[in-house]
Amino acid sequence: MEGLPPGAPDPRRDALRKLNERDRAKNPDFDKIHYVTVDMPEECVLLQAHAFCDAQMGIEPLMEPYGSWFQRQDLRPAYRYYADLLRLLQWQRPGERWLLKSPAHLWALDVLVEMFPDACILWTHRNPLEILASYCSMMAMLMAIRSSFDPKALGPTVLEYLARSLERALAARDRLAPERVLDVDYRALVADPLAAARAAYGHFGLPLDAAAEAALAAHVRANPQGKHGAHRYALEEYGLDAERVRERLRAYTERFAVPAV
């Protein structure tokens, strides 16, 4: 922030810390689903909320009329602004590469590559029965602030929303050079995160020195899965059953040999 002397605390950081603390006090169980602090990475497409046309505004993409409106939009303006914000963030302290993360990019893989021509895409694949139940649980917790909410109506909406984003992403992927994308089995990633990281660096020809590998290993040791509590969920809570999910996503699971049991 302009005018702050070197080493002085940034009031913006303190404001975000207080916001995180208020959110945690109101909804402590959300830490089991998505734990974040002021000094941790967060979903990168939150920046697109400033363009008022994105999938990460919260529950809006699952609600009408915003949901249908969003899926009809050209997302280039939002991604152009997103790219400008990333440039702004690295203006005074540029790095070598951005590490961006969000499943919302499935809605615009082609636009992402258009804006970032050297983008390397790491695509994780997980059992859709687990994904749907987990995603519904997260959305249900976010929607709990509404005065009325039927969790049984949430599942079919989430299934269609995620299926359409997946279909759009696969169509865009088919137009990309195959080497631009690396597929990663979620089970393998959880079982050996460091091996998955080495594979990603190797696939994309990126350097991984001893210091970076040691930092990755330390992070894995300090952050085991479930560190902030177990996230429990079930499809039936949200008006879905396994066969309905399998049938809607069959083309995806067969193409990538993803388990759906």
N, C-alpha and C positions, 0 to 999 in steps of 0.2 A: 504494500500500500504506500503510495507516494506520501512523503513527509515523515515516515517512521524512521527513527534512528536505527542503525545496525544492531541487531539482537533484541530489539524491542518486541514485546508480544503483539501479535496481530489481532485486532478486535474481531475480525471476521472468523478466525479460528475459534475464539472463545464463544462467539454467537452460535456457531455450528455445534460446538461441544454441548452447550446448554440445550439446544434443540434435540440432540441425540438423547440427552438425559431425560428430557420431558417425554419423548416418545417411548423410551424404555420404561419409565415409570407408569405410563398409561397402558402399555402392552408388553410386559416383561417376557411373555412366552414367545414373542416374535424373534428373540435371540436364537431360539432353537432352529429357526428357519433361515434367517438371514441376519447374521451378526455383523455389525459395522460400528466403527468408532471414527472420531474425527481424523485420525491418522492412518486409516486403512483405505485400501482401494474400494471403489463402489461402482455400481453399474454405470458404464460410460455414457449410455444414451440418455441418462438423466439430463444431460446438457441439451438434448433436443426438446425438452419441455419448454425451453425459451422460444421455440418456434411454433408452439401450440399445435403441433402435428406430429405426434410420436406415439409409440406403443408403451412407453414407460411412464405415463402420467399417473398411473395407479390402476384403479379399477375401471376407468373410463372406456378402454378398448373392449370391455365385455358388456358395455351398456349402450343402449340405443338412445339417441340416434348417432352418438359419436362413433360406435364400433363400425357401423356400415360406412359412415362418412370417411373414416380413416382408411379403410381398406380400398377406397376408390382414389386416393390421393397420389399424385406424383410426389415422391419423397425427396426429390433432388433439392428443393429449397431448404428443407430441414437439414439435410446432410451438408449442404454448402455452409449453412450457419454453424453446424456442428464442427466442421473442419476449421472454420475461422476461430471458434472458441478454443479448439485444441492448439492452434497456432498462438493464440493469445496466452494460453497457460504456459507455453514453453518459450515465450518471447525472451525473457531474461535468463532463463536457465535451460537452454535446449539440450535434449538428450539424443540418443542415437535412433531409438524406435519407441513408438507408443505400444503399450500392451492394453488392448481394449477388450472388453468382455460384456456380452449381453446376448441372450437368445433373441432379443428383439431385432437383431440384425438380419434374422431370417427373412424379414419382410422386405429387405432391400440389399441383398448381397451384390446385385449388379451395380446398384448406385454406390455402395461402399467401395467397390473396386474402381469405379469411375472416379471417385473423389480421391482415392488412395491407390494409385496404380501399382505400387509395390507391396500391397497388402498380402499377408500370409494368413490363410484361414485354417484354424484348428477346429474341427467339427467333432464333438463328442457324441456318442450314441449310447442311449440307455433304454432299458426296458420301458416301453410306453405305459405299461400298467402302473409302474412306479412314478413315472413323470406326471401322469395325469392326476393321480391321487395327491402327490406332493404339491403340484401347482394349485390344485383346488383348495388344499388346506391353507396355502399362503394367501390366496385371494379371499378365502372366507374370513381369515383373520383381518385383512384389510377392510373388508366390507362390513365387519361387525359394528362399525361406527354408524351404519345406516339404521334408521328407525325400524325398518322391516327388511327381512332378508330370509329367503328360502334356500338353504344349502342344496336341496335336491334339484333345484333349477340351475344351479351353478355348473354342475358337471357337463351336461350336454353343450352348454355355451362354451366352456373352456375347451372341450374336445374339438369343436368345430373351429374355434379361433386358432388353436395350435396346429390343427390339420391344414388349414388354409395357409398359415405362415410357412409350414413345411413344404407344401406343394409349390408355393412361390419360390422358395429358396432352391428347391431341387431343379426347377425350370431354369433359374438363373445359373445354377452350378453347371448345368449341361452345356452352357455357352462359354464357360471358363476353361482355361488350360488345366488339365487334370493335376499337374504338379503344384498348382496354387493351393490345393486343399489337402489336408492330412486328416484322415479319419482315425478317431481314437475310441477304443472301447472303454466306457465308463468304469467297468469293473476292473480293467487293467490299470486305469488311472488311479483308482482308489487303492488298489493293492500295492502299487509301486509308483508313486507320483514322480520320483526322481528319474526312473527309467523312461516314463512317458515324456518328461521334459527333455531328456537327452535325445529321444527319438525325434521330437519336434525340432529341436535345434539342428539336428543332423539332416532332417528332411529338407529344411529350408536353407541350409547352408549358412547358418548363423554361428558365430563363435561362442563357445561356452568355456570360459577359463576356469581355473581351479577355485578362484575366489567366488565367482558366481555360483558354481556348483555347491560349494560349501554353504553359501547363504541359502540356497534352495533346500539343502538337506536340513539345515537348522530350522527353517520354517516348517518343514514337514514334521520334524520331531516336536516342535512347540504347538502344533495345531492339528492334532488327530481328529478324525471324523467324530462328530458328536461331542466335541469339547464343551459346547455350551448347552448340552442337553439333547436328548433324542427327539427327533421329529417324527411323530407317529401319525399315520393317515390311512384311510381305506376308501376305495372307490365307492363302495355302497353308501357312504355318508353323503355323497354328492350326486346321487341319482344315476350312477353309471354301473355297468357290469363289464367283466373282462371281455366277453365276446364282442360287445359293441365297440369297444376300443380296438380290439384286434382287427375287426372288419374294416373300420374306418381308416386304419393306418397300415393295412396289409401291404400295400405297395412299397411303403417305406421299410417295414421290417424285413420283407423278403429281399429287397435290393441290397440292404446292408447286413443281412443275417443277424438282425437284432432280436434277442429273446423277448418273447411276450407271454411268459408263463408265470 
